[in-house]
Amino acid sequence: MVTVERVTAEHADALLRFELENREYFARVIPDRGDAYFAEFPQRHAELLAYQEAGTDHFHVLVDDGRIVGRVNLVKIVDGTAELGYRIAESAAGRGLATWGVREVLGTPYGLRQITARTTADNVASQKVLARVGFLRTGEMELNGKPAYSFVRAAGPVDELQRGGSASG
């Protein structure tokens, strides 16, 4: 069974392993984090936990049988608005975990009014996830030199009418 957990210091090693194991897979559709991210991971993880403690970011992991299979984050929180980011392990792709995880996190009462998201134009799977959970495309942009789209939705739980399917474990 898959669960959503708020990131803690205890997740550091498993989160680094998740990122390293999926680095090439993620780089196919989103910009690579770069070597420095991995070399400085312990410090970066501590910084993220400090941001979370300050309330400017909320980080979550999707855990399946003790193993991290995804991340769903709400970052850059300002005046009730946050930006959504998520990634699912290659081994867990195609199971509906991104849609399920995003729904779960969007239903968390963080006091947000609006959530934004961005995705490259060629990341059709991510665009489908955003549509399933009620995001509307608001414009075109460039993301790391690639054509991309911006999205927005009101914060709060996903409507019951939009709740088709579930994550398999």
Disulfide bonds with the S-S distance in Angstrom:
none
